[in-house]
Amino acid sequence: MVGTGGPVATFSVWDYVVFAGTILASACIGLFQAIRGRKETSSNEFLLGGRQMTAVPVAMSLTASFMSGITVIGTPTEAYRFGAAFWLFGFSYAIMSAITAEIFVPLFYRLGITSAYEYLGLRFSPHIRIIGTSMYIVQTALYTGLVIYAPALALNQNPLKRHTFWTITIGGSVMWTSIYAINQSQVQRYISCKTLGHAKMSLYVNMVGLWVTVSLAVFSGLTMFSIYKNCDPLANGDISTPDQTVLQENVYCGHERVNSEHNMFVHQLLPYLVMDILADYPGIPGLFVAAAYSGTLSTVSSSINALVAVTMEDFVLPVCKNLTPKQVTWMNMGLSVFFGALCIGMAGVASLMESILQAALSIFGMISGPLLGLYLLGMLFRTSNSTGGLAGMIIGLVLTLWVGIGGQIYPPTAEKTNPLPLTTVGCNSTMGQNYTTTISPVTLTSQPAVRPPLADSWYSLSYVYFALLGTLTTVVSGLLVSMMTGETLFPMSNSLISIYHKTVMGVRICFLSGGCKQETRNADLFVKRSDLICFSWCSKSEASDVTEKDASHFHMEADNPAFTESDETSKHAEKVTKL
C-alpha cells in the first residue's frame, strides 16, 4: 500500500526503453542540427544564434535551463521537508525580471557584447574582467556538476531563519538577479534577440514560466508530504544502499528522533514516490527519469556554451588575435568537449553535497553576489574606479565565502530551519511505536560535536542572504575605497605642479599647468533614464544590428573619471578641450 513503507518496484524493461529512447532522440536532434549547419556556422551563429532570435524561443530556453534536475528533484524535496515557503520565490522572480529587463538588458544590448564580462573591462580594467570571468567559470563548473549529479539520484522574520517572507523576497530577489542579470548563461540568450523589445519581453515571458515550474515542483513536494507524513521513507530506512546506510539515533517516548549522519538519500524521495505509485504503469517511471535528464541536458548545454563564449572572448581572442573564422569554430567545439568533461568531473564533487538545491543556490550567492555588486558599482556610480571595484569585490567575496563555508561546517539548528514534523507511526514495520522524526539541515559534513559562538549567529545566516551580503559589501566597500584613492589622471610630465578643476558648459574640465589632457568615458557604459521606459516591441535598438564589436569605441582605462552625462555633452567637452 502506498505510504506505508517498505521497498518499491524497480525499473521494468519498458521504463529503460522509454528512458533510453528519449535521451537518444535528444542526442540525434542535436547531431542532425550540427551536421546540417556545419558549413555556414560562424562563431557568432554558434554562440548567439546570429542575434536574430525572437522573444518566445528565448523565453522558452531561459525557462528550460532553469528546469534542471535540481528543480525536478530538489524543489519537491525542499517542500516535503520544509513546507511551501519556497513558493514565495515567485515574488523574487517578478522583481528579478523587472530589474534585469529594465536595467541590465538595455546596457548589455546597447554595447553589443558577447561575454557579459566584457563590460568589466570596458568600465574598469582588463584585469578585473579576467577575475570576473574566472569566478564565473568556477561557479558554473561547480553548479553544472550539481545539475548532472541530481538526476543520477533518481536512478540510485529573522535573517537567521532559513526561509521567511522577507528572506525570500529581499534576499531571493538579489540572488536571482545575480543569476539572470550578469550570468553569462542567461545574458547570452537575451542578447541574441534581434531587438531590445524582444530581449525584454523574453524575460517577462520567462517569469511566467518560472512561476508555473516552481508551483508544480512545490505542489509535488506537498503531495509527497501528504502521502508520507506518517511514514517517512528516509527515517524508515526505505531509501538506502548497502555501502551508505543511514545511521540514526532513535529516541522514543515522544522525543525527537534525529539523524546523526546526514546523507544524500533525501533527494531520492521523488523517485521513490514515482516508483511507489506508478510502478504498475510500464514506461511511466522511465518517462519521469527521462524528463529529469532532459532538464539536465538543457542546463548543461547552455552552461557549456556560455563557458566556451567567455573563455574565447576573455582569454583566447585577446591573446590570439590572428585566428581565422574556421580556427575559431574548431576551438569552440574543442572547448565544448573540454568543459563537458570538466562538468562531469564536478558531478563527483557534487556527490559530497547533500542538499543539492541549497548547495546550488549557495554557490550562486557566494560568487555571484560580489560580482553583481561590482556591476552595480560600475553602472550606477560614475565616481567608482578600478581600485575600489577590485577591493570591494575581494572584500565581498571573502565575507560570503566565510559565512557560506562556515554554515556548511556548522549547519543551523532545527530551530532556525523549521522542518516539518514527520513520523513513522504509519509504517508497516513500526505499527504501535509512537515517535516523530525531524531531519536537520543537510550539509557537506556531519554536525560537529562542539559549536563555536559564531555557529548560532553569523554562520546561521540564511543562505538566501549570501548574494545580498556580497552585493552590499562590494558596493559600499568599492565606493569607500574609490573615494580614498580618488580619480587617477593619465601620467603627465613632472613639470605639472598644480591641478585645478573648472566647470565649462556643465562638464568638468581638468586644467593643468603646462598642458591640458582630459578623458571622457562613453555614456553607454552607464544606466540611462531612457533604459527604464524603453519598451518598444518593434523598434530597433541602436545595438540590434551590431554583429562585430569595436572595442576601441569604449575607453578601457581603469581609472578615468566619468565626466559626461550623455554623448552630446561629450561632444561639447571635446570642443572645449581643443580650445
Rosetta blueprint (number, residue, H / E / L):
1 M L
2 V L
3 G L
4 T L
5 G L
6 G L
7 P L
8 V L
9 A L
10 T L
11 F L
12 S L
13 V H
14 W H
15 D H
16 Y H
17 V H
18 V H
19 F H
20 A H
21 G H
22 T H
23 I H
24 L H
25 A H
26 S H
27 A H
28 C H
29 I H
30 G H
31 L H
32 F H
33 Q H
34 A H
35 I H
36 R H
37 G L
38 R L
39 K L
40 E L
41 T L
42 S L
43 S H
44 N H
45 E H
46 F H
47 L H
48 L H
49 G H
50 G H
51 R H
52 Q L
53 M E
54 T L
55 A H
56 V H
57 P H
58 V H
59 A H
60 M H
61 S H
62 L H
63 T H
64 A H
65 S H
66 F H
67 M L
68 S L
69 G H
70 I H
71 T H
72 V H
73 I H
74 G H
75 T H
76 P H
77 T H
78 E H
79 A H
80 Y H
81 R H
82 F H
83 G L
84 A H
85 A H
86 F H
87 W H
88 L H
89 F H
90 G H
91 F H
92 S H
93 Y H
94 A H
95 I H
96 M H
97 S H
98 A H
99 I H
100 T H
101 A H
102 E H
103 I H
104 F H
105 V H
106 P H
107 L H
108 F H
109 Y H
110 R H
111 L H
112 G L
113 I L
114 T L
115 S L
116 A L
117 Y L
118 E H
119 Y H
120 L H
121 G H
122 L H
123 R H
124 F L
125 S L
126 P H
127 H H
128 I H
129 R H
130 I H
131 I H
132 G H
133 T H
134 S H
135 M H
136 Y H
137 I H
138 V H
139 Q H
140 T H
141 A H
142 L H
143 Y H
144 T H
145 G H
146 L H
147 V H
148 I H
149 Y H
150 A H
151 P H
152 A H
153 L H
154 A H
155 L H
156 N L
157 Q L
158 N L
159 P L
160 L L
161 K L
162 R L
163 H L
164 T L
165 F H
166 W H
167 T H
168 I H
169 T H
170 I H
171 G H
172 G H
173 S H
174 V H
175 M H
176 W H
177 T H
178 S H
179 I H
180 Y H
181 A H
182 I L
183 N L
184 Q H
185 S H
186 Q H
187 V H
188 Q H
189 R H
190 Y H
191 I L
192 S L
193 C E
194 K L
195 T L
196 L H
197 G H
198 H H
199 A H
200 K H
201 M H
202 S H
203 L H
204 Y H
205 V H
206 N H
207 M H
208 V H
209 G H
210 L H
211 W H
212 V H
213 T H
214 V H
215 S H
216 L H
217 A H
218 V H
219 F H
220 S H
221 G H
222 L H
223 T H
224 M H
225 F H
226 S H
227 I H
228 Y H
229 K L
230 N L
231 C L
232 D L
233 P L
234 L L
235 A L
236 N L
237 G L
238 D L
239 I L
240 S L
241 T E
242 P L
243 D L
244 Q E
245 T L
246 V L
247 L L
248 Q E
249 E E
250 N L
251 V L
252 Y L
253 C L
254 G L
255 H L
256 E E
257 R E
258 V E
259 N E
260 S L
261 E L
262 H L
263 N L
264 M H
265 F H
266 V H
267 H H
268 Q H
269 L H
270 L H
271 P H
272 Y H
273 L H
274 V H
275 M H
276 D H
277 I H
278 L H
279 A L
280 D L
281 Y L
282 P L
283 G L
284 I H
285 P H
286 G H
287 L H
288 F H
289 V H
290 A H
291 A H
292 A H
293 Y H
294 S H
295 G H
296 T H
297 L H
298 S H
299 T H
300 V H
301 S H
302 S H
303 S H
304 I H
305 N H
306 A H
307 L H
308 V H
309 A H
310 V H
311 T H
312 M H
313 E H
314 D H
315 F H
316 V H
317 L L
318 P L
319 V L
320 C L
321 K L
322 N L
323 L L
324 T L
325 P H
326 K H
327 Q H
328 V H
329 T H
330 W H
331 M H
332 N H
333 M H
334 G H
335 L H
336 S H
337 V H
338 F H
339 F H
340 G H
341 A H
342 L H
343 C H
344 I H
345 G H
346 M H
347 A H
348 G H
349 V H
350 A H
351 S L
352 L L
353 M L
354 E L
355 S L
356 I H
357 L H
358 Q H
359 A H
360 A H
361 L H
362 S H
363 I H
364 F H
365 G H
366 M H
367 I H
368 S H
369 G H
370 P H
371 L H
372 L H
373 G H
374 L H
375 Y H
376 L H
377 L H
378 G H
379 M H
380 L H
381 F L
382 R L
383 T L
384 S L
385 N L
386 S H
387 T H
388 G H
389 G H
390 L H
391 A H
392 G H
393 M H
394 I H
395 I H
396 G H
397 L H
398 V H
399 L H
400 T H
401 L H
402 W H
403 V H
404 G H
405 I H
406 G H
407 G H
408 Q H
409 I H
410 Y L
411 P L
412 P L
413 T L
414 A H
415 E H
416 K H
417 T H
418 N L
419 P L
420 L L
421 P L
422 L E
423 T E
424 T L
425 V L
426 G L
427 C L
428 N H
429 S H
430 T H
431 M L
432 G L
433 Q L
434 N L
435 Y L
436 T E
437 T E
438 T L
439 I L
440 S L
441 P L
442 V L
443 T L
444 L L
445 T L
446 S L
447 Q L
448 P L
449 A L
450 V L
451 R L
452 P L
453 P H
454 L H
455 A H
456 D H
457 S L
458 W L
459 Y L
460 S L
461 L L
462 S L
463 Y H
464 V H
465 Y H
466 F H
467 A H
468 L H
469 L H
470 G H
471 T H
472 L H
473 T H
474 T H
475 V H
476 V H
477 S H
478 G H
479 L H
480 L H
481 V H
482 S H
483 M H
484 M H
485 T H
486 G L
487 E L
488 T L
489 L L
490 F L
491 P L
492 M L
493 S L
494 N L
495 S L
496 L L
497 I L
498 S L
499 I E
500 Y E
501 H E
502 K E
503 T E
504 V E
505 M L
506 G L
507 V E
508 R E
509 I E
510 C E
511 F E
512 L E
513 S L
514 G L
515 G E
516 C L
517 K L
518 Q L
519 E L
520 T L
521 R L
522 N L
523 A H
524 D H
525 L H
526 F L
527 V L
528 K L
529 R H
530 S H
531 D H
532 L H
533 I H
534 C L
535 F L
536 S L
537 W L
538 C L
539 S L
540 K L
541 S L
542 E L
543 A L
544 S L
545 D L
546 V L
547 T L
548 E L
549 K L
550 D L
551 A H
552 S H
553 H H
554 F L
555 H L
556 M L
557 E L
558 A L
559 D L
560 N L
561 P L
562 A L
563 F L
564 T L
565 E L
566 S L
567 D H
568 E H
569 T H
570 S H
571 K H
572 H H
573 A H
574 E H
575 K H
576 V H
577 T H
578 K H
579 L L
